[in-house]
């Protein structure tokens, strides 16, 4: 059977169609919430660029090299599929990552922007870069030099062009209206050579998204309207000083008397003068939740009594014995403050002689922003319940705040006071996130719509 003719306009949402052909706008900013199809549009735009312009190549940038292959590189290959172009028309390389249209030699290059030398060697005098795509632009502000870096990138690639040069910036707006990237966007909007288009999943045909994704958005709208407006509608809704504003009485629940928890997770934060705390949660796959079971908390400063690492290790072992006897836990995953290596070794030493259950100690992931976002999701969707026995954790949930001045500066930095339980729970949730995210409503998946015949695993073909 003959393949149907591809109508390129049908592969992008209506708000983006103008951009397939209009090369007169030098700076194009695309923002959205989840499932806005920005990356899908960028792939179609890039592939059509190299096959329709005999002299114009494309460079796709992310701040960090290690995120290229599984994101923008893979999406560009999907663009080739959606346009129903034979792969034999392209030279597709993995190292270096390049997609070259053989007929005229135009190329899509992929690069990080970790250092000044990253983009050297990309410029080809016979095929100058006419389209620069910067994906996940927030990384350039959070981990780079922000506006100054973007100006330098433009200066690097605009050389040798006689017109039709375009920069395409893509990102999901952060919550904070004062974030530097939001300030930059407002500044760019005043320029005559800039166009800003914001879309939401509601601009995308429902058939492309599927009912599961739409249901996921609707569920968040009901349980946490503010999170919905940010995550799905792409609004900079502002940052509450109280970090876990969604924590309330519904998040506090006594473990059922008749339920056992064979698998438990512990988050641990360690200090000498500051508090040391262990927060224990059992895995409840049946109800899709982490159920709080017990806590240990000791502050050398508040009590006037210092403890050694060996004493804190014994406290950890005693706590696990209690949970083992009461809730039948046979395996503990212990996510401990990465700075507490001595305490880790003490717990391992005691565990050899004093336990008949398994203890698997891990260095905690200390990415604060990601960890907070995960705890917020778990709380909002009822996947994290705290026991009334976790009194210090409950107290901290009600007081854990961002520093007000940091919010005004466009950065969200938690106040480092009475935050030890919050650190412990953040460690624990990040450690078990691979399980928790399966309990949440469906997340947006890669958009493999429109050409189902071409849904094969692209990596197998190159």
N, C-alpha and C positions, 0 to 999 in steps of 0.2 A: 504494500500500500504506500502511495506517495505521501511524503510528509506535508503537512499544511504549511502554507506560507506564514512566516512569522511577521506580525505587525508589531514593530518595536514599541509603539505608543501603548500597546496593550500590556506591556511588561512592567510598566511603572504606574504609580498612582497619578491621578489627574493633576495634583499640585506640582508634580515634578516634570510634567511633559514638556513644558516650555524650555527647561534646562537641557533637554536632549539636543537642542538645536541652537540655542542662543549662546554664542561664544563671546558676546560683547561685554558681559559683566565680568569684571576681573576677580571679584571676591564674592563667593557664594557661601553663606552659612546655613547649614541644615541642622535644626534641632528637633527633638521629639521626646516623647516618653518611650516606653517599651513598645516594640513592634511597629515602629514608624517606617520601616523598610528603607531607611537611609542607605544602609550597606548594599542592599539589593540594587537600588538606583545607581549607586556609585559603580557597581560592577558593570551594569549595562552601559553607563556613560563611558567608562574606561575602554571597554572592548570596542564599542562603536567608534571611539576616538581613533584607535590604532588601525582599524580596518577602513576608515573613511578618509583619513588624512595621511597622505603618503609621506609627510615630513614631520608629523607631530607625535611624540611619545608621551608616556605618562609615568609619574612616580607616585607611589603610595607610601606614606610615612606613618609610622607609629612611634611613640617616644622610645619604646624598648624593642630591641630586635626579637627577643624571645616570645613575643606575642604575635608575630607576623603570620607564621605559617597556618596556625589554626583559626585565624580570623580573616584578615583581608585577602590573603593569598588564596585561601579556600573559597572565599566569596567570589573572587574574580574568575576562578575556574567554573563556578556555577554560572557566572554570566555567560561564558562561552557556551555552556549547555543550554541555557535558556534561549539564546539566540539561534540554537540549532546549527551551530557552525562545526564542521568536521574538525576534530582535533589534529588531523594530519596537516591542516593549514597553519598550525602554530608549532613553534619550538617551545616546549614547556620544560623549564629547568627548576630543580629544587635547590641546587647549590651552585651558584647564587640563585635566589628566587627571581625568575624572569619569565615573562610570557611574551614571545615575539611573533608577530604576524609575518610569516615567511615571505609573502609576496613583495612587501615593501620594506621590511626590516624594522618597522616601528615596534616599540617594546613597552610593556608595562614593567617597571622596575619596583622592587620592594626594598625598603630600608628602614632601619631605626634611626633615631636621632639622639643616641646616647652620648656621642662625642662629635667633635668638629670634623673628624675624618670620615664619618659614616657615609656621607653623600658624595665624596670625591670619586671620580671615575664614572659617574652615572651620565654626565653630560656628553652627548654625542652631537658633534657639529652638524652632521647631515640629518639628524633626527632630533632636533631640540625638544626639550620638555615643554609641552603646551598645556598640560593639565597636572596640577599637584593636588593630591588628595591627602588630607591630614585626618586620620581616624582617631576616635577617642581623644579629642582635643584637650580635654581636662587634664590628661597626663602631662601635656606640655606646660601647663600652669602649675600643677601640683609637684611635678618632679623635675621641671626644667626652668627656663628663663621667661616663660610666658610670652608676652607681646614682643619682646626683644628677639627671642628665638624665631618667632614667626616672620618678623621682618627680615632676618638674616636668611631664612629659607627662601623667601620670595626673591631676595637679591641674588641668591645662588642660581636659581633656575630660570629667571626671567631673561637672563643674558642670551643674546642671539635671536630673540623672538621679534618678529615684525608685526605682532598683533595676534589676537585670539588666544592670548595666554590667560589661564584661569586657575584660581586657587579655590578648592572646595574643602570647607571645614565641617566636620561632623562631630556632634556630641549630644549627650543628654544633660540638660541643665542641672547643676547642683541645687540642693535645697536653699542654700544661702543666697539671697539676692545681692549680698555684698561680696560674693566670691569674685576674685580677680577676673575669671573668665566671663562672668556676667557683665562686669564693668567694661571689659574689652568689647563684648558684643554690642553694648549700648553705644560705645564710641564708634564702632564700625558702621552701625546703622545710620549714622549722620553723613556718611560718605556717599557721593554720587555713584561711585563704582562698586557699590556693595548691595547685595540683595540677601535678606534674611527670610527664610521660609521655615515656619514651625508647623509640624503635623503631629497628629496622635493616631493611635490605632483605629480611631473612629473614621479617619480619612481613608482607611484601607478596606477594600471589599471584604465582606464577611467571609466569602468563600475562600479567600486566600489565607485567612487567619484560622478558621476552624472553630467549632463550638467550644472546645476545651479552653482555648486561649481566651475567648470572650468571657466564658464563665469565670476564669481565673481573675480577670479584671473586675468583673462584677462582684465577686466575693470580697476582694480587697476594698472595693467602694463601700460595701456594707459594714465591714468590720473596722476599717480605719480610713475614713474619708480623706484625711490629710495625707496619709501615705499614698493613697490612690492618686490624688491630684499631682503628687510629685512623680511617683514611679510610672504611672500610666499616661497621665496628661502632660507630663514634662513641665510642670509649673515650679518656679522657685518659690515655694510656699513659706519660706522663712524657717528659722531654726528655733525650736523651743529651748529655753535654758534648761528645763527639766528634760533629761535625755530620754528616760523611759516614761514618757507621758501616758503611754497606754497601760501602764501597770496599775492595777486596782484590785478590789476584793475578788474579782473573778479569776485572778491569777494565783490566788492563794487557796490551796486545796490540800486537805489531809489525805495521805495515801490510803487507799481502801484496805480495810483490815484483812481481807482474804486474798490479797494479791501478792504474789512473789515477783522478785526482780532478779533473775539469774545474771543479767548483765547490767553493770552500773558504770557510770562515768563520774569522775571527780575532777574539779578544778581547784588548783591550789595556788595561793599567793603567799609569798614568804617575806618576812621582815624580822629584824632584830628589835630595834626600837619601835618600828611600825608593827602593825598587826600581822599575824600569820593566820590564814583561814583556809579550811577545806570545805567545799560545798559538794554534797553527794546527790546524784540524780540517778534514778532507775529508768531503764528503757521500757516503755510500754508500747509495743508494736500494735497491740490490739486497738488501743485508743489513740494511737499516733501522737504520743507525747513523751517528753522527758518529765518525770515526776520527781519533785524534790523529796528527799528522804531525811537528810540529817546535815548538820554542820558542826564544825569545830572552829572556834574563834578565840584567839588570845592576843592581847596587846601588851607588850612589855612596857610601853610608855604609860598606858592607863592603869595598869595593875602595879607598876613599880617592881615587877618580877621578870627578869630576863630568863629566857630559856635557850639552851644550846641546840644545835641541829639534831643531835642524837635524841634529845627530849622531844623535839617536834616530830621526829621520825616515829618515836614510840606513840605519840598522840595520834599520828596517822594510822598506824597499825591497829591501835585500840578502836578507832572510829570504824575501820573496815571490819574488824571482828564484830562490832555491834551491828552493822548493816548486814553482814553475813548471817548472823544468828537470827536477826529479826525478819529479814526480807529474802533470805536464801540466795544471796548473791554469790556466784561462783567465779566471776571474772570481773576485775576492776581495771578500767583504763584510767590512768591518773595523768592529767595534763597539768604540769607543774611549771611555775614561774621559771623561765629559761635561765635566770641568774642564780637559781638555787641548786647548783650542781652538787654541792656538799650534802644538802638535804636529800637529794635523789639517791646518792650512794648510801647514806645511812638507812633510808627506807629499804633499799634492796638488800642490805646486809641483814636487817632484822627480819625481812620477809622469808629468808631462807630457813630460819629455825622456828618462826612463830606463826606461820600461816599454813593452812591446807587449802587455800584458794589461790587463784592466779592474780598477780598484780603486774600490769604492763605500764611502765612509766614512760611518758613522752614529754619532750620539750613543748611547751605551749606555743601556739602561734600568737605573736604579740602585735599583730596588725590591728591597731585600736579602732580605726574607722570601719574596717570590714567587720570586725567582731561586734561592734555596737550595732551595725546594720543587721547582722544576723540575729542578735538577741531581740531586736525590735520586731523582726518578722516572726520569730518564734512566739513571742508574747502576743502579738496582734492576732495570730491565727490559732491561738490556744494550744500550741505545741510545747509550751514551757510552763509548768506549774510548780509553785514553791510551797513547801510544807510550812504550816504554822510554827513548826519547830525551828525553822531557819530564821530566827528572830533578827539577827544582825543583817542578813541579806534583805529582809523585808524593809528594815529601817533605811538601808542605803538606797534601795530602789526609789524611795520617796524623796531622797535628797541629792542624788547624783546629777550634777549639772554641768553644762558647758560654761566656761568663763565668758562673761558678757563682753568683755573687751575683745576677746578673740573672735567672737561672732561679728562684731563691728568691723574687724579687720578682714573679714571674709574667710576666716579659718575657724574650725570648730575644735577647740581643745578642752577636754574635760578638766574640771577643777580637781587637783590631786589632793583631796581631803576626804577621808572616810570613804574610800573607793575600793577597799581590798576585797570585799565580797563581790563587787561588780567586776573587778579584774578576774577573779576566780571563775565566775559564771561565764564571762566572755571567753576565757580559755576553754572551758568545758564545751560550750556551744560550738565554737570553731572546731574543736577536736571531733565532735560527732556530727558536724554539718553534712557530711556525705549521707547520713541517715535521715537527718531532719528535713533536708530539702526534698526528699521523696515523699514527705507527708504534706508538704505545702501544695496549694493549687498549682496546676500546670504552669510552668514558666514558658515564655515565648521560645519557640524552636526556630532553627534556621528555615528560611522561607524556600521550600522546594516546590513552589506552586507553578502552575501554568504549563509545564512540560513534563508530565509524569513519566514519559518514556525515557527521559534523560536523568533519572534520579539515582543512577548507579554511583557507587563510591568512586569519586574521581581519582583518588590517590592510586587506585588499582590500575588506572589507565595510563599513567605517565611514568 
